[in-house]
Amino acid sequence: MSEATPLLALRGVSKRFGAVQALSGVDFEVDAGEVVALVGDNGAGKSTLVKVIAGTGPADAGTILFEGEKVSLTTPHAATDMGIATVYQDLALCDNLDVVANLFVGRERARGVGRNLGVLDEVGMEHEALGLLERLSVSIPSVRTEVASLSGGQRQSIAVARATMGDPKVVILDEPTAALGVAQTKQVLDLVRTLREEGHGVIMISHNLVDVFAVADRIVVLRLGKRVASFLVADTTAEEVVAAITGARHEDVRSAFASEAS
C-alpha cells in the first residue's frame, strides 16, 4: 500500500452475530490500482468483512473511509453509489439470457420517441457490450450466446464485466477462480490484472494461494475475526502466509511444505 490516502479504508471494524464475534477491531485498506487478497480459514471473517464493505451487513462499530472521507455503508445501494461493486461466488447470472441481456439486466437502454418510446435499443446495447468485453480482453463466442452455454471462466468474466459497467472504483471478487480449470483460471486472473491496470482497487477473496501470488500486490490475513497479518507479495512466501492463516509456527509450516515436496 502506498503512503497516499487509501481509496477505501476500514478502521477498527467490529461485527457480532448474537454470541459470535465475527469481526474484532479489523483494519483493512485498498489503493486504486492495487489488488489486495483477503485470505483466511473458514470462519475467519472474510465473508463478514466483504458484507460490511458491500453494505449488506453493516458494521456494529468502526469507521469506513472512502477517498479519505468518512462514509456510511448501511445498504447495498449506498455501496454501489459510492463506487463499490461486488461479484459474489454464485455470479447471479440469468442462464436463459444472452450475454448482452445479462450485462444490461436492470439497466436496459431504450430508443425512439412517441409510440416507439421504451423499445429496447438492442443494437446500441450490443455495440456497448462488444466494446466493454474488448476493453477487458474477455473472449467469448458471441455476445448473443446464452450464458448457460459458456464455460465457468467465461461466466465469471461476464459477471465481472457487468460489475464494471457503472465504472466502480472498488471491485470485490468472491472466490473468482473456485472450481475453474487451468485455462479458465488464467482467463479470470488476466481479467483481474486488467482491472488493476485500469485503476480499480480490487479485493479478491481466495483460498487458492497460487492464484493469490499470481495477481495480488498485498495479502491481508484474517483469523478468528481479527486481522493478524499483512504481507507484500513481493516480500513474502506461501509458508509465511499459511503460518499466519493457521497460527502455526513458520518453521513447522516450512517443514510440512518440504515434506510434501520430497
Solvent accessible surface area in square Angstrom, and as a share of the most:
residue,aa,sasa,rsa
1,M,95,0.42
2,S,59,0.38
3,E,186,0.83
4,A,70,0.54
5,T,92,0.53
6,P,20,0.13
7,L,16,0.08
8,L,0,0.00
9,A,2,0.02
10,L,0,0.00
11,R,87,0.32
12,G,33,0.31
13,V,0,0.00
14,S,23,0.15
15,K,25,0.11
16,R,121,0.44
17,F,108,0.45
18,G,63,0.61
19,A,99,0.76
20,V,95,0.55
21,Q,64,0.28
22,A,14,0.11
23,L,0,0.00
24,S,35,0.22
25,G,45,0.43
26,V,0,0.00
27,D,55,0.29
28,F,0,0.00
29,E,8,0.04
30,V,0,0.00
31,D,15,0.08
32,A,66,0.51
33,G,30,0.29
34,E,12,0.06
35,V,0,0.00
36,V,0,0.00
37,A,0,0.00
38,L,0,0.00
39,V,2,0.01
40,G,4,0.04
41,D,80,0.42
42,N,125,0.64
43,G,72,0.69
44,A,3,0.02
45,G,9,0.09
46,K,15,0.06
47,S,73,0.47
48,T,19,0.11
49,L,0,0.00
50,V,5,0.03
51,K,93,0.39
52,V,0,0.00
53,I,0,0.00
54,A,6,0.05
55,G,1,0.01
56,T,70,0.40
57,G,12,0.12
58,P,49,0.31
59,A,33,0.26
60,D,91,0.47
61,A,53,0.41
62,G,47,0.45
63,T,42,0.24
64,I,16,0.08
65,L,49,0.24
66,F,9,0.04
67,E,89,0.40
68,G,38,0.36
69,E,120,0.54
70,K,152,0.64
71,V,29,0.16
72,S,74,0.47
73,L,6,0.03
74,T,77,0.45
75,T,62,0.36
76,P,73,0.46
77,H,131,0.58
78,A,26,0.20
79,A,2,0.02
80,T,90,0.52
81,D,100,0.52
82,M,60,0.27
83,G,12,0.12
84,I,5,0.03
85,A,17,0.13
86,T,34,0.20
87,V,6,0.04
88,Y,83,0.32
89,Q,96,0.43
90,D,111,0.58
91,L,20,0.10
92,A,71,0.55
93,L,24,0.12
94,C,47,0.28
95,D,66,0.34
96,N,111,0.57
97,L,62,0.31
98,D,25,0.13
99,V,0,0.00
100,V,1,0.00
101,A,34,0.27
102,N,0,0.00
103,L,0,0.00
104,F,0,0.00
105,V,62,0.35
106,G,73,0.71
107,R,89,0.32
108,E,85,0.38
109,R,92,0.34
110,A,63,0.49
111,R,122,0.45
112,G,38,0.37
113,V,128,0.74
114,G,63,0.60
115,R,237,0.86
116,N,71,0.36
117,L,134,0.67
118,G,50,0.48
119,V,60,0.34
120,L,79,0.39
121,D,36,0.19
122,E,74,0.33
123,V,124,0.72
124,G,26,0.25
125,M,6,0.03
126,E,54,0.24
127,H,137,0.61
128,E,69,0.31
129,A,0,0.00
130,L,89,0.44
131,G,40,0.38
132,L,14,0.07
133,L,6,0.03
134,E,140,0.63
135,R,123,0.45
136,L,2,0.01
137,S,90,0.58
138,V,15,0.09
139,S,81,0.52
140,I,29,0.15
141,P,102,0.64
142,S,49,0.32
143,V,9,0.05
144,R,93,0.34
145,T,27,0.16
146,E,91,0.41
147,V,0,0.00
148,A,62,0.48
149,S,83,0.53
150,L,13,0.07
151,S,37,0.24
152,G,28,0.27
153,G,0,0.00
154,Q,36,0.16
155,R,55,0.20
156,Q,12,0.05
157,S,1,0.00
158,I,0,0.00
159,A,2,0.02
160,V,1,0.00
161,A,0,0.00
162,R,38,0.14
163,A,19,0.15
164,T,5,0.03
165,M,41,0.18
166,G,61,0.58
167,D,113,0.58
168,P,9,0.06
169,K,91,0.38
170,V,0,0.00
171,V,0,0.00
172,I,0,0.00
173,L,1,0.00
174,D,29,0.15
175,E,24,0.11
176,P,2,0.01
177,T,14,0.08
178,A,41,0.32
179,A,115,0.89
180,L,36,0.18
181,G,40,0.39
182,V,138,0.79
183,A,81,0.62
184,Q,53,0.24
185,T,19,0.11
186,K,127,0.54
187,Q,43,0.19
188,V,1,0.00
189,L,13,0.07
190,D,54,0.28
191,L,7,0.03
192,V,1,0.01
193,R,74,0.27
194,T,22,0.13
195,L,0,0.00
196,R,56,0.20
197,E,140,0.63
198,E,67,0.30
199,G,34,0.33
200,H,11,0.05
201,G,0,0.00
202,V,0,0.00
203,I,0,0.00
204,M,1,0.00
205,I,7,0.03
206,S,2,0.02
207,H,103,0.46
208,N,68,0.35
209,L,32,0.16
210,V,119,0.68
211,D,8,0.04
212,V,0,0.00
213,F,59,0.25
214,A,46,0.36
215,V,2,0.01
216,A,8,0.06
217,D,53,0.27
218,R,10,0.04
219,I,0,0.00
220,V,0,0.00
221,V,0,0.00
222,L,0,0.00
223,R,76,0.28
224,L,145,0.72
225,G,1,0.01
226,K,111,0.47
227,R,71,0.26
228,V,57,0.33
229,A,21,0.16
230,S,47,0.31
231,F,41,0.17
232,L,87,0.43
233,V,23,0.13
234,A,101,0.78
235,D,108,0.56
236,T,17,0.10
237,T,65,0.38
238,A,31,0.24
239,E,37,0.17
240,E,57,0.26
241,V,0,0.00
242,V,34,0.20
243,A,11,0.09
244,A,14,0.11
245,I,27,0.14
246,T,79,0.46
247,G,47,0.45
248,A,45,0.35
249,R,154,0.56
250,H,58,0.26
251,E,87,0.39
252,D,69,0.36
253,V,11,0.06
254,R,126,0.46
255,S,67,0.43
256,A,52,0.40
257,F,72,0.30
258,A,61,0.48
259,S,77,0.50
260,E,146,0.66
261,A,91,0.71
262,S,125,0.81
